[in-house]
Each structure stands twice: as C-alpha cells, then as structure tokens.
C-alpha cells in the first residue's frame, strides 16, 4: 500500500488559511494547487495569469493550476 503524501508547505499564512478548506479536496494535488493560487495572488508579480503564478511558485507549467480551476470535482458553493 502506498502511503499518501502531504501537501507541500508554502508560506505559513497561506498554509494556515488553506487548511480551513482541506476537507474539500480529496487528493493532494488540488490542495496544493489551491495553495499555489493563493500564494500567486498575494505575490508581487505584475500579471496574475496562470503561467506567471506557476512560474512564481516554482512549477514547470500552469497545467496543474488550470486543471484545478476547470476539471476538479470541488464545488464553488462549498468554498463560500
């Protein structure tokens, strides 16, 4: 049996805030994408596009963030 991995740690304030929403994500990848999007939004990059956010948080490309926003099974109403 494979031991599930924990999401990557980011900035403490982002990790603490996103912890409140962890129950909405059954897999670790959406949980990490949620944190990376928040981290990108509060960063000092000029353009808050998915490629720019992905680059600023150290991802190879924006595909994981795009998938989180378009294909993940979470519901926006649950975030409210």
URUR-V31092 format. One record per residue. N is the residue number from 0. RES is the residue in three letters. SS is DSSP state (H for helix, E for strand, C for the rest). OMEGA is omega in degrees with one decimal (999 if undefined). D_CENTER is the distance of its C-alpha to the mean C-alpha in whole Angstrom. Layout:
# URUR-V31092
N;RES;SS;OMEGA;D_CENTER
N;RES;SS;OMEGA;D_CENTER
This chain:
# URUR-V31092
0;UNK;C;-178.5;26
1;UNK;C;178.7;23
2;UNK;C;-179.6;21
3;UNK;C;179.3;17
4;UNK;C;178.9;15
5;UNK;C;178.7;13
6;UNK;C;177.0;10
7;UNK;C;176.4;10
8;UNK;C;176.8;11
9;UNK;C;177.3;10
10;UNK;C;-173.6;12
11;UNK;H;-178.0;14
12;UNK;H;177.8;14
13;UNK;H;178.6;10
14;UNK;H;-179.7;10
15;UNK;H;179.8;13
16;UNK;H;-176.5;12
17;UNK;H;177.1;9
18;UNK;H;179.4;11
19;UNK;C;-176.3;13
20;UNK;C;-174.7;11
21;UNK;H;-178.8;11
22;UNK;H;-179.5;14
23;UNK;H;-174.9;12
24;UNK;C;-177.2;10
25;UNK;C;178.9;13
26;UNK;C;-176.8;12
27;UNK;H;-177.1;9
28;UNK;H;176.3;8
29;UNK;H;178.3;6
30;UNK;H;178.3;5
31;UNK;H;179.4;4
32;UNK;H;177.6;2
33;UNK;H;178.7;2
34;UNK;H;-178.9;3
35;UNK;H;177.4;4
36;UNK;H;177.5;5
37;UNK;H;179.1;7
38;UNK;H;178.3;8
39;UNK;H;-179.2;9
40;UNK;H;-179.1;11
41;UNK;H;-179.5;13
42;UNK;C;-177.3;14
43;UNK;C;177.3;17
44;UNK;C;-176.4;17
45;UNK;C;-177.2;19
46;UNK;C;-177.9;17
47;UNK;C;177.5;14
48;UNK;C;179.1;14
49;UNK;H;176.8;11
50;UNK;H;-179.8;14
51;UNK;H;178.1;14
52;UNK;H;179.7;10
53;UNK;H;179.6;10
54;UNK;H;-176.4;13
55;UNK;H;179.9;13
56;UNK;H;173.7;10
57;UNK;C;177.1;12
58;UNK;C;179.7;11
59;UNK;C;177.8;14
60;UNK;C;-175.4;13
61;UNK;C;-173.6;11
62;UNK;H;178.8;12
63;UNK;H;178.3;9
64;UNK;H;178.3;7
65;UNK;H;178.6;10
66;UNK;H;178.4;11
67;UNK;H;-177.0;8
68;UNK;H;-173.1;10
69;UNK;H;-171.2;13
70;UNK;C;-175.7;14
71;UNK;C;-176.5;12
72;UNK;C;-179.9;14
73;UNK;C;-178.7;13
74;UNK;C;-179.0;15
75;UNK;H;-179.6;14
76;UNK;H;-179.7;17
77;UNK;H;179.7;16
78;UNK;H;-176.5;13
79;UNK;C;999;16
